[in-house]
Every structure is written in C-alpha cells, then in structure tokens.
Amino acid sequence: MKQVGFIGSYDKKDILLYISKVLTNCGIKVLIVDATMTQRMRYIIQNTSSNNSMTFVSEYLGIDIAVGFMNLGQVAAYFKTNNLPYDLVLIDSDNIQTVMSFMIPSMQSIFLVTSYDQSEINKIVETLKYINKPINITEVIMSADLSSSQEKALLHRLKETDVVIEKHKVQFADTNVDRKAMLQNQLVREIRMKNHTATFKDSLEYVTSLVAEEMIQQSEIKKEIKKM
C-alpha cells in the first residue's frame, strides 16, 4: 500500500478527488484521509457510522474518504484489520500535528500544494520548520499568476526550511473557466472533464502520473481523463 502526503493550507479537496477519480476509474483502490483542521471533506460525504461518530469512512463517487482520524492505525482499527484494503492512500494535512502523526516526512512522495497567497506560504514554512530532517517535496502551484518573481519568492521562503525541491513542478492556472467547471461538478456530484481547460487537464494528467508512479502508465491516465 503506497502512502502519499499532500501538505499546505490551500483547499486541496477537489484536486485530491480528481486525482482519485482518475485512478479509481483505472482500477486502483484509493483512500483519501482528510487530516486537515478544516476537514472540508466531512461536509461533502455522508456520515455512515452507526453511532454518528466524528471519525468515519464514507464513499463518494467510488472513492473512500476518511475523516476525523489522527493516524492510519486508527483507520485500520475502524476497519478491524491490520492491513487496509487499498492500493493507495492520499493524506491531506494542513497542520504539523497530523503531518507528524501520519508520518508524512517519512513518505517517499510528498506534495506541497499552495497558491502564492502569503498567509498560505507563511503557514507552510512554519509547519516545515518543525520537521527536523530534510524531506523531498514536489510543488503544486495553484495560481492564475505563474510569474517567475512569485516563484522565486516562494523558493526563497522554503530555503528557511530543510525541504529539498524535486525537479518536478505542477502548475494549475487558476482560471475562471476551471473554477466554474469545478463548482458545477460539485453541484451535480460528478467529476466531468469536458468543461475544463486543456491546460487543467494536462496538469491533472501530470500530477496524477507523479502520484501513481509505477502503478499505472501516464498514457492510461491520459486516456481516462479524455473519457471523463
């Protein structure tokens, strides 16, 4: 079971759902763990626990989503098993507590998702300073402004931490067209790609291939996105 960490205070729920939907359609069993302070996933899925517990796993569009847990051991206990029945677990964290409790710094794949908003950057730098060892991260930039000056400023701030920036970088242009398509998908509770821009689809294909690595070929990911 591969574990991938997504860190940063940017709202990552939609991107994680899009990545997971593509991979689920390709036959990979995916679990998203919402370990953020805001827990936005809680408000798009149904609480299926018998006692209305604050910790539960529920299904959304064929994707299992876990909320309220502090580590994967608790998720395994929820299923009453030692081995979670997933090929891939995506852990979404925006705070140092769950970054550490889910052992994200020890994962081979870690993605930093952020815009160029200074409050987001300041928060992630604060979080990363608590990690007392070098970690490799891949940047996922969500911004309409993809200027080199903004990127240089972000990299300068990250130098205050022990992170090592991977050669890969993913940029999602935050366009009104893609925002509208995402909101429409939320409304109909589906993930359709036809109204998204070609740039968005290319970025989604690339980041999904980085998440999946050897689990599936990028050409298969591209085909699936075209079908959605």
PyMOL commands that set and color helices and strands:
alter all, ss='L'
color gray80, all
select helices_A, chain A and resi 13-25+40-43+72-79+96-101+104-106+118-129+148-158+176-188+198-215+218-227
alter helices_A, ss='H'
color red, helices_A
select strands_A, chain A and resi 2-7+30-34+56-60+63-67+88-93+109-114+135-142+163-172
alter strands_A, ss='S'
color yellow, strands_A
deselect
rebuild
show_as cartoon
